[in-house]
Amino acid sequence: MDAEAIVTTRAGDAIATLDDSVRLTAGTVEILDRRVFPERVEWVSAHSAEEVADAIRDMVTQSSGPFYAAHAGLTLTAHQVAGLPLDAARERMRQAGVALGEARPTNAHPREAVDRVLTAIAPATSTAELVEAAVSAGEAGLRHYADLSDALARATVALLPDGARIMTHCWMDAYLFAIVRAADQAGRGYDWVVTETRPYLQGARLTAHSLRELGQRVTLITDGMGAAALSPGSTIGRIDALVTAADRVSLDGAVINKVGTLGLAIAASTFEVPYYALVQEPDASAQSAADIVVEQRRTDDVLETLGVRTASPLVSEAWYPAFDVTPARFVTRIVTSRGDFAPERIRDYFAPAQGGRA
């Protein structure tokens, strides 16, 4: 996982800039700053796992990005401990894991990376063995994530007929690229309706931009237009499906995703538009959504837009939960790496012999 791009995804001959968003070079993790993209293409340099964690926490990268960044941070740390005694190297890896795993409470990806790598180094009997195990586990984790994303994408495309008009909210990252690739391979094309996604405008800046780079047809709408677009007779044309990623899915079928998803899901249910929530696998540790921490982020992000004050100077109070919870009754299918499931049957994911379509 040296200087190569973390992932590369293609749709036909097109390549999206955000496919290559985390790089590990000698002594540095370079993270493409999605807060200023596409107006500027800037990279944030991190020289320790703690600095990578700060970048994750500060929203330099989101969605799948924290997964890639956490793996890069752990691999960087493994190289940095190469000269330490085994016990000191193991302790430093543990510290790096704590910093990265706690960077985003709701996004579980960093913790998944940490668990994989720390489990892999546990049997090491020398520092050299520890370093090799950490690097190998990181590379395996990235390959596994890409494989699961591809499987999830194929299951999603199976639900979406050629020519479907799809609404999406926020930024699906690797899932989005995999869906476009899977649709291309299946000979299917889609129209996309993308919400701008306040307050960071990920939909306007990341999703819509990447889809256009990949040659997709895109219509951008403000967050407040979602229900109107989903309603019958909308002048935008019929929306055939609402499709979003899910940061987490609990075992009761609740979907935790970017705030605003709940309102769209309720509107979609009301207007009989299917809502497909995408997650590689449900969270086996969360019996219900109550077991998942929903991040409360800084209120200045509501009073500002991309650093520019947009609220009246008389207004000082704001509220910004980064995610919301969509109950299972508003979700049509949860699409996973093992196929799609009715939300009330999502536990069946962990009975792989049964496959999807439960």
N, C-alpha and C positions, 0 to 999 in steps of 0.2 A: 504494500500500500504506500510505496514511497512517494514519488512526485506525480504519479498518475492521477487523472481525474477520478473522483470517487465513483461516479456512475456516468454512463454515456447512453442516452436513449435517442433513437432516430425514428422519424416518421417519414417513410420514403427517403428522400435525399435531404430533408430538413433536419436541422439540429437546433434545439432551444438553448439559449445562453445559460439558463438556470439549471440545465442538466449537469453542469460542471461548476458546482458551487462551494465545494470544500476540497482543499488540496493540502497535502502534507509534504513539505519540503524539508531540507536539512534544518532541524531545530525550530521549525515554525509551522503552525497550522494557519493557513490562509482561508478566510471565510468571506464569500461574496456578500456584501452588505445589502441585504434585500430592503432595508429601510429607505434607501435612496435610489434603488434600481426602478425603472430603466433610465431615469434622468441622468444618473451617473453610474458608472461601473467602477466601484471601489471595493477594495479588499481590506478586511480587518485582520491584523496579524496577532496571533496569540502564541506565546512562548512557553506556556505552562497549561496544565489541565484547568487550573483555576481561572486563567484568562479565557480559555475556551468556554468555561461555565459562565463567565461574565457575559460573553458574547451571546450565548444561548439565552440567558436571562434578559438581556437588553434587546432581544428581538432582532439581532443581526440576521438570524436565520430562524425559520419556523417549519412546521409540518414535518417532513422527513429530514429536514436539515439538521435538527438536533441529534438525530441518530447518526448521521454521517460525521458530524462534528465531534460527538462523544467518542466514537471509534477512533477518530484521528487524534483526539486528546489523549486517549489511553495508549495508543501506539507511540505517540510522542513521549509520554511518560516512561514507557518501557525502554525506549532508547536512552532516555536520560538517566535511568537507574542502572545502566549496564555495568558501571564501575563500582557499585555499592555491594556490601555484604548482603547475603540472601535475605536476612530478616529485615534489614533496612530497606531493601528494594521492595519487599512485599508490603511493608508498612507504607511506603510512598505510593505504591499502586492503590492501596486501600484509601489513602487520603484523596488521591485523584478521583477515585470512584465515588467517594462521598460528595465531593464538590460537583461533579458532573451529574450524578444521580439526583441531586436536589435542585438542579438549576430550574426546572420547570415542573411544578407539582402535578399538573394535569396531564401534560405530554409525557407518556411513559417511555418513549423511545430511548432517552439517555439511560434510564435505569435498566432497560433491556440490554443495552450495550455493556454496561458495567457488570451486570450479572454474568453475562457470557464470558467476558474476559477474566473476571476475578475467579470464576469457577475453573477456567482453563489453567490458571497459574497455580491453583491450590496444591497440586501434587509436585510442583517443581522442587528439585533437590539442589539446584545451583542457580545463581543469578542468570547465567547464560541460558539455562533451560527455561527460566521464567520469562526472559525477554522473547525467546523464540515462541513460547506458548502464547504470550500476549499478542504478538504480531500475527501469528497464524489464526488465532481466534478472531481478531479484528477482520482479517481478510475473509474468513469463513462467514462471519456475521453479515458482511456486506453482500456477499454472494447469495446468502440465504434470503436476505431482505429483497434483493432483486428478483429472485425466483418466486417468492411469495407474492410480490407485487404483480408479476406477470400472470400468475395463476388467478389472482383476484381480478385482473383486467379482463382476462378471457371470460370469466364468469359474468362480469358486468356487461361485456359486449353481447353475450348470449341473450341478455334481457332487453337489449336496445336494438330495434330494427334499423335497417338502412334508412337514412334520411330523417331520423328522429331529431326533434328539437329538444335539447337538454338544458335545463337550468342548473347552474352550480353556484355554490357560495363559498367564498374564501379561496383557499389554495391547497389543492390536493397533491402537489409536488410529484413524487415518483408515481403515484397512482394515476395521475393525469397523463403523464408521458406514456405509461404502460397502456392505458386505455386507447390513446391515439394510435399507438403502434399496433395493438391487437385489432382495432377496427380496420386499420389499413391492411393488415394481413388477411382479415376476413372479407375484404372488399366492401366495407361499409363506410359511409361518411355521415357526419352529424353537423347540425347547426347548434351553436352554443349560445346560451344567454347567461351572462356573467354579472353577478351583483358586485358593486364596487367594494363592499366590505369595509365599512368604517370600524375603527378609526385609522388603521394603517393602510387602508385601500389596497389590500393584497389582491383582491379580485381585479381591480382596475390596472394595477401595476405589474402583477406577477402572472395571474391566470390568463387574463385577456392578452397580454403581451406574448406569453409563451405559446398560446394557441395560435395566434397570428403568425408567429415565427414558424410554426409547424404547418402552416397553410390551411388552418381551420377557419370556418365562417363564424364570426363572433359578433354578438350585439351586447353592448354594455348598458346596464341599468343601475340606477341608484338603489340603495337598500330599501327605501320606502316604496319602490315600485313592484316589489316581488309579488305580493298578493294580487295586484292588478294584472300583472303579466300571466299569472297562473289561472286567472278567472276565465270562464267561457266567453268567447267573443272578443277577447283581447285583440287589439289591432296589431300586436306583435305576432299573432298567429298562435295556434295551439301549442302549449308546452306538453311534450310527451312524457317527460320524467324529470323529477328533481333528483339530482345525484350529487352527493357530497362525500367527502372523507369523514371519518369519525376519529377523534383523538382517542376516545375510549368507548367501549361498549360493555355495559355490565351484564351480568347473567340473567337479569330480568328483561333484557332487550332494550334498555334505555340507551340512547345515543348521546354522548357528550361531544360537542363540536363547537366551533366558533360561534360566539353569541350572534343571534339572528337566525340560526338554523331552526330553532323551535317555531318561530313565527312562520317561516316558509313551509315547514312541515305541516303545521295546522292548516294553512291555506291550501296546500296541495291535497291534504285529506278532504277538506271541505269541497274542493272542486274535482275530486276523484282523479287526481294526477298521482301516479305512483311515486313514492319516495324510496330510493335505494341508498342506504348508508354503507359505506365501504370501510372495512377494517380487516387487517390481515387475520387477526384472531381476537375473540372477545377476551376481556380481562378476567381470568379465572379467580383472581383474588377479590373481585367486587361482586358481591351477591346482588347489590342494587346500586343505583346511582348515588345513594346516600354514603356509600363507601369511597367515593371519589372526591377528592378536593378540587373545587372549582376556583381557579386563581382569580383574585381581585387585584387588578392592576392599577397603575397610577391614574388619578382622575384628570390630570393635565392632558392626557391623550384624548379626552372627550371635549375639553375646552379648546383644544388646538387641533389642527389638521396638518400632519407632517411638519410639526414645529412652528406653524403659523397660527397665532391666536385667531379663532373664528367665533368664539362666544363673546357676548357683550362683556365689557369690563366690569359691569355690575354683578355678573354671575360668578360665584366662587365655588359652589357646590356641584358635584357631578358624581356619577356612578359608573364603574366600568368592570363588570364581571367579564373575564376574557372568553368564557364559554357559557353555554346554556345546556340544559338537559331536555331532550325530547323523549317523552314517554313512548313505550313500545306501541301504543295504540295508534300513533301517528306515523309509524314506520311500516312500509310495505314489505320490504325484504332487507336483510342484512347480508351483504355480499362479502365473502371471506376468501381466503386462499383455498378453502375446501368446498367452495360452492356457495350458493345462496340459501338462506334460512329464513323462515318466518321468525319475527323477533321473539315470540314466546317460546320458540324451540331452539334458541341460539345455544343452549347448553349442549345440544347434539353435536356441535362442532367438535367437542372433545370425545366423541364416539366415531372416529374416522371410518370405521367399517361401514357406517351407515351413509357416508358421503353427504353431499349437500341436498338441497331441495326439500329439507324437512319443513 
